[in-house]
Amino acid sequence: MQLLSNYLKHHDTDLELVELIDTLMIACKEIALQLREGALAGVLGTTEDTNVQGETQKKLDVIANDVLKKVLLDNPLVRGLASEEEDDPVFGNPEGRYLVTFDPLDGSSNIDINVSVGTIFSILEVPEGATEDNVDMFLQAGRKQVASGYVLYGPSAVLTLTTGQGVNMFTLAHTGDFLLTRENVQIPTQTKEFAINMSNHRFWEPQMRNYIDDLLKGSEGPRGKNYNMRWIASMVAEVHRVLTRGGLFTYPWDSRDPSKPGKLRLMYEGNPMSLLIEQAGGLSTTCYSDILDVEPEHIHQRVAVALGSKEEVDALHGYHCK
């Protein structure tokens, strides 16, 4: 088993990018420790605050965000960072080369019931010629990411990472090292498994309702096979399952707030997960076009998401583009 940094260097990854990923993992190891202690450390439960999304913050949302912010801003390679828990970007070294966006603790509504949660991150390079610190430097399409990944905090802590050369998984060992445990992950092209929050059925577009209704008809329906449904309410856990055994995960547009095209955020959820999915041979779409081609307009922009096994995402896309 290879150490994370050795594996990256062996595959000719830019050494400064390797250093930044190592820095991110220092923060994620601390978050994993805090999660493992749970109630023993008094970190469960909610705060009295809400984030910029209007969501009540869990104590561990705040702790994870603070850990990542401190560790990253101590690295001179970091020009700035943007987080789900921060209203605006936070800037570091004016000479830094990289920008980092992250969801410090995805799925945090599951913390108190001990279900898997995770940290999602995206790494961008500062645009050439950018002289002033401002939010515009972050607003790059997902295809410009130089790396993305997540750390899943479950029965084991697993880093799933791409630097644009495929997807690999590393497991946190008792030594404190991330060791390679799965190389060149590939998503099966076909699936009989989907994940969606069915309670929102009445709010979806007719195309999405028709698609899901046809899945539920099983082998007697137009899709000709029986499907199983999953729903964890943690994007990290859902995507990890897709990368492990295939499937489809979708959080589509709904009509409750027409001004928001979806629940998930483009810059630190949609883009990093989409890069992983595409690098593993799957597809990721807004139901109409590739997420990685969306030109962001603001840092907390939302997007509809449908990702996973190629043939199933193609089928869903067909329902929306008839």
C-alpha positions in Angstrom: 0.0 0.0 0.0 1.4 3.4 -1.0 1.3 6.6 1.0 -0.9 9.3 -0.5 2.0 11.7 -1.1 4.2 9.0 -2.5 1.5 7.9 -4.9 0.9 11.4 -6.1 4.6 12.1 -6.7 5.0 8.8 -8.5 2.3 9.9 -10.9 4.1 13.2 -11.6 1.6 15.4 -9.7 2.7 19.0 -9.3 4.7 19.1 -6.1 2.9 22.2 -4.8 -0.4 20.6 -5.4 0.8 17.5 -3.5 1.7 19.9 -0.6 -1.7 21.5 -0.6 -3.5 18.1 -0.6 -1.3 17.0 2.3 -2.4 20.2 4.1 -6.0 19.5 3.5 -5.6 16.0 4.9 -4.1 17.4 8.2 -7.4 19.3 8.7 -9.5 16.2 7.7 -7.6 14.0 10.2 -8.5 16.5 13.0 -12.1 16.5 11.9 -12.2 12.7 11.9 -10.8 12.8 15.5 -13.5 15.2 16.6 -16.2 13.1 15.0 -14.9 9.9 16.6 -15.1 11.5 20.1 -18.7 12.6 19.4 -20.7 13.1 22.6 -17.6 12.4 24.7 -16.1 15.8 23.4 -19.4 17.6 23.7 -19.5 18.4 19.9 -22.9 17.0 19.0 -26.0 19.1 18.7 -26.8 22.5 17.1 -25.8 26.0 17.6 -28.1 29.0 17.7 -26.6 30.3 14.4 -27.5 29.9 10.8 -25.2 30.0 7.8 -25.5 32.0 4.6 -27.8 29.3 3.2 -30.3 29.9 6.0 -29.5 26.5 7.5 -29.1 25.9 11.3 -25.4 25.1 11.9 -24.4 22.0 13.8 -21.6 22.4 16.3 -19.4 20.3 14.2 -20.2 22.4 11.1 -18.5 25.3 12.8 -15.7 23.2 14.2 -14.9 21.6 10.9 -15.0 25.0 9.1 -12.7 26.6 11.7 -10.2 23.7 11.4 -10.1 23.8 7.6 -9.8 27.6 7.5 -7.0 27.7 10.1 -4.9 24.9 8.5 -5.4 26.2 4.9 -4.6 29.8 5.6 -1.4 28.8 7.3 -0.2 27.4 4.0 1.4 30.1 1.8 0.2 28.3 -1.3 -3.4 29.3 -0.5 -4.5 32.6 -2.0 -8.1 32.2 -0.7 -10.8 29.9 0.3 -14.6 29.8 0.1 -16.8 27.7 2.4 -20.5 26.8 2.7 -20.3 28.2 6.2 -18.7 31.6 5.2 -20.8 34.4 3.7 -17.8 35.6 1.6 -14.4 34.2 0.5 -11.5 34.5 3.0 -8.1 35.4 1.6 -4.7 34.3 2.6 -1.3 34.8 1.0 -1.5 37.4 -1.8 1.2 35.5 -3.6 -0.6 32.1 -3.2 -1.2 29.9 -6.3 -4.4 28.1 -5.3 -8.0 28.7 -4.3 -9.9 26.1 -2.3 -13.6 25.8 -1.9 -15.2 23.3 0.5 -18.2 22.0 2.3 -16.6 21.4 5.7 -19.1 18.7 6.8 -21.6 17.5 4.2 -24.6 15.6 5.6 -24.2 17.2 9.0 -28.0 16.6 9.7 -26.9 13.0 10.2 -24.2 13.7 12.9 -26.4 13.1 15.9 -27.6 9.7 14.5 -24.0 8.5 13.7 -24.5 8.2 10.0 -21.6 8.9 7.6 -20.7 12.5 6.8 -17.8 14.0 4.9 -15.7 16.9 3.8 -15.9 17.9 0.1 -13.2 20.1 -1.5 -12.3 21.6 -4.8 -8.9 23.1 -5.8 -8.5 25.8 -8.5 -5.6 27.8 -9.6 -5.7 31.6 -9.3 -6.5 33.0 -12.8 -3.5 34.4 -14.6 -3.2 38.1 -14.1 -5.5 38.3 -11.1 -4.1 41.0 -8.9 -6.9 41.9 -6.5 -8.5 39.6 -4.0 -12.1 39.3 -4.9 -14.8 36.7 -5.4 -14.5 36.8 -9.2 -11.3 34.8 -9.2 -13.3 31.8 -7.7 -16.0 31.9 -10.4 -14.4 29.4 -12.8 -16.3 26.5 -14.5 -15.7 23.1 -13.0 -13.5 21.9 -15.8 -10.8 24.2 -14.6 -10.4 22.4 -11.3 -6.9 21.0 -10.8 -8.1 18.5 -8.1 -11.2 17.6 -6.2 -12.3 15.0 -3.7 -13.9 14.2 -0.4 -13.1 12.5 2.9 -15.9 10.2 4.0 -16.0 9.8 7.8 -17.7 6.4 8.3 -16.6 3.0 9.8 -13.3 4.1 8.2 -12.1 7.5 7.0 -11.7 7.3 3.2 -10.2 10.0 0.9 -11.5 9.8 -2.7 -9.4 12.0 -4.9 -8.8 13.0 -8.5 -6.1 15.3 -9.9 -7.4 14.8 -13.4 -5.7 11.4 -13.9 -8.5 9.1 -12.7 -10.0 8.5 -9.3 -8.3 6.7 -6.4 -9.3 5.9 -2.8 -7.0 6.1 0.3 -8.0 4.9 3.7 -6.8 6.5 6.9 -4.6 4.0 8.9 -4.0 3.9 12.6 -0.6 5.4 11.9 -2.2 8.7 10.7 -1.3 8.0 7.1 -3.7 7.8 4.1 -2.9 4.6 2.2 -3.9 3.6 -1.3 -6.7 1.0 -1.1 -8.5 1.3 -4.4 -6.9 2.5 -7.7 -8.4 3.7 -10.9 -12.0 3.6 -9.8 -14.5 2.9 -12.6 -18.3 3.3 -12.2 -20.4 0.5 -13.8 -22.2 1.8 -16.8 -25.5 0.2 -15.9 -27.4 0.1 -12.6 -30.6 -0.9 -10.9 -30.2 1.5 -8.0 -31.2 5.1 -7.6 -31.2 7.7 -4.8 -33.6 10.6 -4.6 -35.7 12.3 -1.9 -39.1 10.9 -2.8 -40.9 13.3 -0.4 -40.3 16.1 -3.0 -42.1 14.2 -5.8 -44.9 16.7 -6.1 -42.5 19.6 -6.6 -40.5 18.2 -9.4 -40.7 19.0 -13.1 -43.0 16.7 -15.1 -39.9 15.2 -16.8 -38.4 14.1 -13.5 -41.7 12.7 -12.2 -42.1 10.7 -15.4 -38.6 9.3 -15.1 -38.9 8.2 -11.5 -42.4 6.9 -12.1 -41.1 4.7 -14.9 -38.3 3.4 -12.6 -40.9 2.5 -9.9 -42.9 0.4 -12.5 -40.0 -2.0 -12.5 -39.8 -4.9 -15.0 -43.3 -4.3 -16.1 -42.6 -0.7 -17.1 -40.8 0.9 -20.0 -37.3 0.5 -18.4 -37.8 -3.3 -18.2 -36.0 -3.9 -14.9 -36.6 -3.7 -11.1 -34.9 -0.9 -9.3 -33.9 -0.4 -5.6 -34.1 3.0 -4.0 -31.6 4.4 -1.5 -31.6 7.7 0.4 -29.0 8.7 3.1 -29.4 12.5 2.9 -25.6 12.9 2.8 -24.1 13.6 -0.7 -20.7 12.3 0.3 -22.2 8.9 1.3 -24.5 8.8 -1.8 -21.6 9.5 -4.2 -19.3 7.1 -2.4 -21.9 4.3 -3.0 -22.1 5.3 -6.7 -18.3 5.2 -7.0 -18.1 1.9 -5.2 -20.9 -0.1 -7.0 -22.6 2.2 -9.5 -26.0 3.8 -9.3 -27.7 7.2 -9.8 -27.9 10.1 -7.3 -30.1 13.1 -8.1 -31.2 16.2 -6.3 -33.3 17.9 -9.0 -34.8 21.3 -9.4 -38.1 21.7 -7.6 -40.8 24.4 -7.5 -40.7 25.4 -3.9 -38.4 28.3 -4.6 -38.2 28.7 -8.4 -35.3 31.2 -8.0 -33.1 28.4 -6.8 -32.3 25.8 -9.5 -31.5 23.1 -6.9 -30.5 22.5 -3.3 -26.8 21.6 -3.8 -24.1 24.2 -4.3 -22.2 24.3 -7.5 -18.8 25.5 -6.4 -18.2 23.1 -3.4 -20.6 20.3 -4.0 -21.6 20.0 -7.7 -18.3 20.7 -9.3 -15.9 18.6 -7.1 -18.3 15.6 -7.2 -18.9 15.9 -10.9 -15.2 15.9 -11.7 -14.8 12.7 -9.6 -17.8 11.1 -11.4 -16.5 12.0 -14.9 -13.0 10.8 -14.1 -14.4 7.5 -13.0 -16.3 7.0 -16.3 -19.7 8.3 -15.1 -21.8 11.3 -16.1 -22.9 14.4 -14.1 -25.6 16.7 -15.3 -28.1 19.4 -14.4 -30.6 17.1 -16.1 -30.1 19.3 -19.2 -26.3 19.8 -19.6 -23.0 18.9 -18.0 -22.4 20.5 -14.6 -18.7 21.0 -15.3 -19.7 23.4 -18.1 -21.8 25.7 -15.9 -20.4 29.2 -15.7 -20.8 30.2 -12.1 -22.2 33.6 -11.3 -21.8 33.7 -7.5 -19.9 31.6 -4.9 -23.0 30.0 -3.3 -24.8 29.3 -6.5 -27.1 26.3 -6.5 -27.5 23.7 -9.2 -29.7 20.7 -9.9 -27.6 17.5 -9.9 -28.0 14.0 -11.5 -24.9 11.9 -11.5 -23.7 8.3 -11.7 -23.7 5.3 -14.0 -23.4 6.5 -17.6 -26.4 4.7 -19.2 -28.8 5.6 -16.4 -27.8 9.3 -16.5 -28.2 9.2 -20.3 -31.7 7.8 -19.8 -32.6 10.5 -17.3 -31.2 13.2 -19.7 -33.4 11.8 -22.5 -36.5 12.3 -20.5 -35.6 16.0 -20.0 -34.5 16.7 -23.5 -37.3 15.2 -25.6 
